[in-house]
Amino acid sequence: MQASRREATEAEMRVTSAPSWRTRMTLLALLPAQLLPVAGCRLEPASTLDSVASTTLTQASSTGAPAVGDSATSSRPAVESMGLTTLAAEYRALRTLRGHSSRPPGKWLDAVDAAGGRKERVMGELGKRLGAGTTRLEPLTALLGAPDDVARPGSTIWSLAMSVRRPDGGGAVDELEVYEWRGLHDFLFFEVRQGRVLRSDWWAAGD
């Protein structure tokens, strides 16, 4: 008799403590969008994951919040104050976002597409630090990931890059490690000779 009464009491507690369907829906509505794939225990399609990543690195314009690329109001630290490893990690994260000029193209993202946006500033700082003539090719690609292209004499990208080479950029170069900012519209390249990074520069088609 006592066992049956205890089982009935435990069953009643389970029923009364379990959240109702309406309560569960309310809780899900309050979850941040980034957590919904986890809460739902399922993989979201690529378009949804792109949206989550975009929301993480850029504030939705409909909220009136500033984009990550806005240095005046961004919560991200100034690129000049960041350590090299942290800076490179942020670049790799930004690199995964598909912006308007990416290949293939996505929607416009201020942090990725805007002139003076976060991605351009991060890449510019990396170019200064890694293109100072003291870096080997292996550490460069370890930090930034594989380049979007490796240009050699005779290629179109090589011709574009050589057309903007600085006057002091003399000396033979074996190849260029190319990292796209906005597709091939604007890209950062590192000049490499015998495994050593000599310098960096930008090709920019202009807005």
N, C-alpha and C positions, 0 to 999 in steps of 0.2 A: 504494500500500500504506500509506504513512504517513498519507495523507488519510483512508483508511477507518478506520485505527486511532484517529486523533484524533476522528472522528465517533462511533465506538463509545464512546470514553472520555467524551465530552461527554454522550452519551445516558445512560450509566450514572450520571453525576453528577446529571443532572436527575431520574432516577428515585429515587436514594437521598436527594437533598436535599428532594424534594417531601414535604410533611407528609402523613401517612397520614390516612384518614378519621377514625380514632379520635383522632388528634392534633388535627385541625381541630375536632372536636366539643369536645374538652377546652379548647382555646383560646377557643372561642365561649362556653363556660360560664363562663370566667373574666372575660369582658368585662363592664363595667358595663351595666346595663339601658339606660342612655341611649344607648349606642353601638350597640346591636344593629340599629336600623333602618339605620344607615350601613354596618355590617359586612355586612348582608344585601343591601344595594344595592336596597332596595325601600321603598315608602312603607307605613307601618303604618296600620291603620284609626284613626279618630278616637278610639275608646275607648282604644287602646294609647297614643296620643300624650298623651291626658289623664293616663293613668297615669304616663307618663314625667315630665310636667310636675309632677304632684303629688309624685312621688318627689324631684324636684329641689328643690322649695321646702319640703317637709315630710318628715321622716324617717319611715319606715315604723314603725308602732307595734309590729309584731311583733318588731322588732329591739331594742326597749327604748330606742331613741335618742329624745331629746327632739324635739318639733315645733319648727319654725322660730319659731312664735309664742311660745315659752317664753323670755322675756327673760333668765331666770337662766342658761340653758345654750345659748342660740342663738349661732351663729357670726356672725350678722348684727349690725352695729353698732347702737347706740341711734339711734332716728330723729332725736333732737334734735341729734346730732353730724353728720348727713349733709348734704351739699350738696343744694340744691334740685333740680338736674338729676338727680342720682343717686337721690334720693328719689322723684322722679316716674317714673323708669325702673323702679324696683322696683314702684311702684303699677301701672304698665301691665302688668308681668309677672304680678303677683298677680291682676289683673283678668281675665286669660285663663283662670284656673282656675275650674272649675265646682264650687262647694260645695253643701252641702245646701240652702241657701236661695236659690241662684242661679236664674236663669230662662234655660233649663230647669234643673231641679235635678240635681245630681250627688251623689256620696257626701260624707260629712262629712269636712272637712279642717280641722284645728285652726287652721292659719295663716289660713284664710279665714273660718271659721264661729264660732270661739270668741270669746266676749267677752274683750276685752283681747288678742286674737291679733294677729298681725303686720299683717294687712290693716287692722284697725281703727286700730292705732297709726300706721301709715303715713298713712292717710287723715286722721286727726286732726291730725297735724303739718302736712300739706299744707293743711288747712283753716285752721290758725292763720296760716301764712305767706302764703297766697294770698288769705285773707279779711280782710286788715288794712286794706283801703281804698286800697291803692296799686297794684293790679293792674288791667290792662285785660282785657277778655274774650278777645281774640285770644291773648295769651301764656298765659292760663289753659288754653284748649283745646289750644294747641300742646304744653303740658307734659303734660296729663292725657289728651288724646284727646277725642273728641266725647263730650258727656254722654250718660248713659243716657236722659235725658228733659229736655225744656225745658218747664217749667211756667209757665202764664200764668193770670191771674185767671179764675176760674170752673172750673178743673180740680180734680179730687180731690186731686192731689198739692199743688197750690197751697194748698188749704184745710188740708191736714195740716201743711204747713210753716208757714203763717201762725199756726197754733194754738200753736206753740212759739216764736214769734219773741220775741227778747229785748225787755225793756221799753225799752231804748235804741235799738231798731231802727226809729225813726221815719223818715218820708220815703217818697216814692213809689218803687216798684220796678216795673220793666218785666217782668222774667222771672226765673226761677230755673233755674240750671244744676244738674241733679240727677245725682249719682254714687252708684250703689247700693253699699252694703257687703254686706248680706244681702238682695238683692232689694228689694222695697218694704217689707220688715219694718223695715229700718234704712237710712237713706241720708243722705248729706252733701249740702247744697245751698248754692249761692252766689247771693246776691242781686245782681242786675245792674240798673243804671239807665244808660241812654244809653251803653252799651258799657263801663261801669266797674264793677268788682266792689266792692261796698260792704262786704260781710261774709259770713261763712259760719256755718252752724249745722247741727245734727243733728235729723232726725226719727227717733225710736226707739220702736217699738211696745212694747218691754219683753219680757224673756224669760219 
